[in-house]
Amino acid sequence: MDYTSRVAWAADLEEVPILYPGSMGGIPVGAENNPNAPSGNDSVEIAVELAIDWIEQHPSRTFCLLGYSQGAIAASRVRAELLPGGRLERFAGNYFCGMMVANPSRAFGHTFFLGPVPDGEGISNFHVPREACTWDWCELVQPDDFYANVPLGDVGDVCRQGQNIVMDTTVSDPIGMMQKVIPHLIKMLDEAGVDLPPNPLGILNGVWAGLVSSLLPGVVPAQFGSETAAAVHAARLALTFFAAQPPTKPHITYEFVEVLPGRTYLQLGIDHVRDWSSRTPVRT
């Protein structure tokens, strides 16, 4: 059961799954391997339209928005449409809360009520509008989750430039992700003048931690400017993330890691949805 289903079930809510492709182009996603599958961006667009259609077909129903990873991008887009001037403005009174896990569209400075705030933002070009970052909107983000918390400034810009690479594959297939991203990052480091091992691609056969360790001592030559330094920093962040054990560990362990004493991220998300749903009269 995925994070959003677990939250809905634990909070005693009816789940209305948005049956979008959840694909990343032709890269295998779980057991699926459809070379004609929609791209990540197209998949998000499909999810947004399906959610909007459901809300419009149920004009009196109260609802909350739950999302994880790619699904959180779509949920964030739907939240934005509920704001004044949005396509769903007339249904804003039906919305009572949102809970996002590992959201690439997380806005800088927002997590949850009195929660710790990481120093970055989501990797997506789209971020939750500031006026929607109220306490009803809960963002669960581990500080080292590369998708939900990249640095601001030049480093974050470089990460966003690589978003098309991320959106061509999927976190459901982290090995496929690494096989595509790691060579690109090594090329970036090589072009930046960082000292690389004699055969960096040869190291990729399972020794992810060793690869990262071998790259960290590299020094950017003085003649390269801040943009190159940012590219190297971004590459190192990505390498560390994808080389974790298990791969992409901060993105897939929200049910295990404590965010507050005695409460995991996932438990906190359940608490959030329970609290806000208890305040809201149900309309069907």
SULNOR-V486102 format. One record per residue. N is the residue number from 1. RES is the residue in one letter. SS is DSSP state (H for helix, E for strand, C for the rest). D_FIRST is the distance of its C-alpha to the first C-alpha in whole Angstrom. Layout:
n=N res=RES ss=SS d_first=D_FIRST
n=N res=RES ss=SS d_first=D_FIRST
This chain:
n=1 res=M ss=C d_first=0
n=2 res=D ss=C d_first=4
n=3 res=Y ss=H d_first=7
n=4 res=T ss=H d_first=8
n=5 res=S ss=H d_first=6
n=6 res=R ss=H d_first=6
n=7 res=V ss=H d_first=10
n=8 res=A ss=H d_first=11
n=9 res=W ss=H d_first=10
n=10 res=A ss=H d_first=12
n=11 res=A ss=C d_first=14
n=12 res=D ss=C d_first=15
n=13 res=L ss=C d_first=15
n=14 res=E ss=C d_first=15
n=15 res=E ss=C d_first=12
n=16 res=V ss=C d_first=14
n=17 res=P ss=C d_first=12
n=18 res=I ss=C d_first=15
n=19 res=L ss=C d_first=15
n=20 res=Y ss=C d_first=17
n=21 res=P ss=C d_first=17
n=22 res=G ss=C d_first=15
n=23 res=S ss=C d_first=18
n=24 res=M ss=C d_first=21
n=25 res=G ss=C d_first=24
n=26 res=G ss=C d_first=24
n=27 res=I ss=C d_first=22
n=28 res=P ss=C d_first=20
n=29 res=V ss=E d_first=16
n=30 res=G ss=C d_first=14
n=31 res=A ss=C d_first=16
n=32 res=E ss=E d_first=18
n=33 res=N ss=C d_first=21
n=34 res=N ss=C d_first=23
n=35 res=P ss=C d_first=26
n=36 res=N ss=C d_first=26
n=37 res=A ss=C d_first=23
n=38 res=P ss=C d_first=24
n=39 res=S ss=C d_first=24
n=40 res=G ss=H d_first=22
n=41 res=N ss=H d_first=24
n=42 res=D ss=H d_first=24
n=43 res=S ss=H d_first=21
n=44 res=V ss=H d_first=21
n=45 res=E ss=H d_first=24
n=46 res=I ss=H d_first=22
n=47 res=A ss=H d_first=19
n=48 res=V ss=H d_first=22
n=49 res=E ss=H d_first=24
n=50 res=L ss=H d_first=21
n=51 res=A ss=H d_first=20
n=52 res=I ss=H d_first=24
n=53 res=D ss=H d_first=25
n=54 res=W ss=H d_first=23
n=55 res=I ss=H d_first=24
n=56 res=E ss=H d_first=28
n=57 res=Q ss=H d_first=27
n=58 res=H ss=C d_first=26
n=59 res=P ss=C d_first=29
n=60 res=S ss=C d_first=29
n=61 res=R ss=C d_first=25
n=62 res=T ss=C d_first=24
n=63 res=F ss=E d_first=21
n=64 res=C ss=E d_first=19
n=65 res=L ss=E d_first=17
n=66 res=L ss=E d_first=14
n=67 res=G ss=E d_first=13
n=68 res=Y ss=E d_first=12
n=69 res=S ss=C d_first=15
n=70 res=Q ss=H d_first=16
n=71 res=G ss=H d_first=15
n=72 res=A ss=H d_first=16
n=73 res=I ss=H d_first=20
n=74 res=A ss=H d_first=20
n=75 res=A ss=H d_first=19
n=76 res=S ss=H d_first=22
n=77 res=R ss=H d_first=24
n=78 res=V ss=H d_first=23
n=79 res=R ss=H d_first=24
n=80 res=A ss=H d_first=27
n=81 res=E ss=H d_first=28
n=82 res=L ss=C d_first=28
n=83 res=L ss=C d_first=31
n=84 res=P ss=C d_first=35
n=85 res=G ss=C d_first=36
n=86 res=G ss=C d_first=32
n=87 res=R ss=C d_first=31
n=88 res=L ss=C d_first=29
n=89 res=E ss=H d_first=32
n=90 res=R ss=H d_first=33
n=91 res=F ss=H d_first=29
n=92 res=A ss=H d_first=29
n=93 res=G ss=H d_first=30
n=94 res=N ss=H d_first=27
n=95 res=Y ss=E d_first=24
n=96 res=F ss=E d_first=24
n=97 res=C ss=E d_first=21
n=98 res=G ss=E d_first=19
n=99 res=M ss=E d_first=16
n=100 res=M ss=E d_first=16
n=101 res=V ss=E d_first=14
n=102 res=A ss=C d_first=16
n=103 res=N ss=C d_first=18
n=104 res=P ss=C d_first=21
n=105 res=S ss=C d_first=23
n=106 res=R ss=C d_first=23
n=107 res=A ss=C d_first=27
n=108 res=F ss=C d_first=29
n=109 res=G ss=C d_first=30
n=110 res=H ss=C d_first=27
n=111 res=T ss=C d_first=24
n=112 res=F ss=C d_first=24
n=113 res=F ss=C d_first=26
n=114 res=L ss=C d_first=29
n=115 res=G ss=C d_first=26
n=116 res=P ss=C d_first=27
n=117 res=V ss=C d_first=28
n=118 res=P ss=C d_first=28
n=119 res=D ss=C d_first=31
n=120 res=G ss=E d_first=29
n=121 res=E ss=E d_first=27
n=122 res=G ss=C d_first=24
n=123 res=I ss=C d_first=25
n=124 res=S ss=C d_first=25
n=125 res=N ss=C d_first=29
n=126 res=F ss=C d_first=27
n=127 res=H ss=C d_first=27
n=128 res=V ss=C d_first=26
n=129 res=P ss=C d_first=30
n=130 res=R ss=H d_first=31
n=131 res=E ss=H d_first=32
n=132 res=A ss=H d_first=28
n=133 res=C ss=C d_first=28
n=134 res=T ss=C d_first=28
n=135 res=W ss=C d_first=27
n=136 res=D ss=C d_first=24
n=137 res=W ss=E d_first=23
n=138 res=C ss=E d_first=20
n=139 res=E ss=E d_first=20
n=140 res=L ss=E d_first=18
n=141 res=V ss=C d_first=20
n=142 res=Q ss=C d_first=20
n=143 res=P ss=C d_first=24
n=144 res=D ss=C d_first=24
n=145 res=D ss=C d_first=21
n=146 res=F ss=C d_first=23
n=147 res=Y ss=C d_first=21
n=148 res=A ss=C d_first=21
n=149 res=N ss=C d_first=25
n=150 res=V ss=E d_first=27
n=151 res=P ss=E d_first=31
n=152 res=L ss=C d_first=33
n=153 res=G ss=H d_first=36
n=154 res=D ss=H d_first=37
n=155 res=V ss=H d_first=35
n=156 res=G ss=H d_first=32
n=157 res=D ss=H d_first=34
n=158 res=V ss=H d_first=34
n=159 res=C ss=H d_first=30
n=160 res=R ss=H d_first=30
n=161 res=Q ss=H d_first=32
n=162 res=G ss=C d_first=30
n=163 res=Q ss=H d_first=27
n=164 res=N ss=H d_first=28
n=165 res=I ss=H d_first=27
n=166 res=V ss=H d_first=24
n=167 res=M ss=C d_first=23
n=168 res=D ss=C d_first=24
n=169 res=T ss=C d_first=21
n=170 res=T ss=C d_first=18
n=171 res=V ss=H d_first=16
n=172 res=S ss=H d_first=13
n=173 res=D ss=H d_first=17
n=174 res=P ss=H d_first=18
n=175 res=I ss=H d_first=21
n=176 res=G ss=H d_first=22
n=177 res=M ss=H d_first=22
n=178 res=M ss=H d_first=25
n=179 res=Q ss=H d_first=27
n=180 res=K ss=H d_first=28
n=181 res=V ss=H d_first=28
n=182 res=I ss=H d_first=30
n=183 res=P ss=H d_first=33
n=184 res=H ss=H d_first=33
n=185 res=L ss=H d_first=33
n=186 res=I ss=H d_first=35
n=187 res=K ss=H d_first=38
n=188 res=M ss=H d_first=37
n=189 res=L ss=H d_first=38
n=190 res=D ss=H d_first=41
n=191 res=E ss=H d_first=43
n=192 res=A ss=C d_first=43
n=193 res=G ss=C d_first=45
n=194 res=V ss=C d_first=43
n=195 res=D ss=C d_first=44
n=196 res=L ss=C d_first=41
n=197 res=P ss=C d_first=41
n=198 res=P ss=C d_first=44
n=199 res=N ss=C d_first=41
n=200 res=P ss=H d_first=37
n=201 res=L ss=H d_first=36
n=202 res=G ss=H d_first=37
n=203 res=I ss=H d_first=35
n=204 res=L ss=H d_first=31
n=205 res=N ss=C d_first=31
n=206 res=G ss=C d_first=28
n=207 res=V ss=C d_first=30
n=208 res=W ss=H d_first=28
n=209 res=A ss=H d_first=30
n=210 res=G ss=H d_first=33
n=211 res=L ss=H d_first=33
n=212 res=V ss=H d_first=32
n=213 res=S ss=H d_first=35
n=214 res=S ss=H d_first=37
n=215 res=L ss=H d_first=37
n=216 res=L ss=H d_first=37
n=217 res=P ss=C d_first=41
n=218 res=G ss=C d_first=42
n=219 res=V ss=C d_first=44
n=220 res=V ss=C d_first=44
n=221 res=P ss=C d_first=48
n=222 res=A ss=C d_first=50
n=223 res=Q ss=C d_first=51
n=224 res=F ss=C d_first=47
n=225 res=G ss=C d_first=47
n=226 res=S ss=H d_first=44
n=227 res=E ss=H d_first=42
n=228 res=T ss=H d_first=42
n=229 res=A ss=H d_first=41
n=230 res=A ss=H d_first=38
n=231 res=A ss=H d_first=37
n=232 res=V ss=H d_first=37
n=233 res=H ss=H d_first=35
n=234 res=A ss=H d_first=32
n=235 res=A ss=H d_first=32
n=236 res=R ss=H d_first=32
n=237 res=L ss=H d_first=29
n=238 res=A ss=H d_first=27
n=239 res=L ss=H d_first=28
n=240 res=T ss=H d_first=27
n=241 res=F ss=H d_first=24
n=242 res=F ss=H d_first=23
n=243 res=A ss=C d_first=25
n=244 res=A ss=C d_first=23
n=245 res=Q ss=C d_first=22
n=246 res=P ss=C d_first=19
n=247 res=P ss=C d_first=20
n=248 res=T ss=C d_first=19
n=249 res=K ss=H d_first=18
n=250 res=P ss=H d_first=18
n=251 res=H ss=H d_first=16
n=252 res=I ss=C d_first=13
n=253 res=T ss=C d_first=14
n=254 res=Y ss=C d_first=13
n=255 res=E ss=C d_first=12
n=256 res=F ss=C d_first=15
n=257 res=V ss=C d_first=18
n=258 res=E ss=E d_first=20
n=259 res=V ss=E d_first=21
n=260 res=L ss=E d_first=23
n=261 res=P ss=C d_first=25
n=262 res=G ss=C d_first=22
n=263 res=R ss=E d_first=20
n=264 res=T ss=E d_first=17
n=265 res=Y ss=H d_first=16
n=266 res=L ss=H d_first=13
n=267 res=Q ss=H d_first=15
n=268 res=L ss=H d_first=17
n=269 res=G ss=H d_first=15
n=270 res=I ss=H d_first=14
n=271 res=D ss=H d_first=18
n=272 res=H ss=H d_first=19
n=273 res=V ss=H d_first=17
n=274 res=R ss=H d_first=19
n=275 res=D ss=H d_first=22
n=276 res=W ss=H d_first=23
n=277 res=S ss=H d_first=21
n=278 res=S ss=H d_first=24
n=279 res=R ss=C d_first=27
n=280 res=T ss=C d_first=26
n=281 res=P ss=C d_first=28
n=282 res=V ss=C d_first=25
n=283 res=R ss=C d_first=27
n=284 res=T ss=C d_first=25
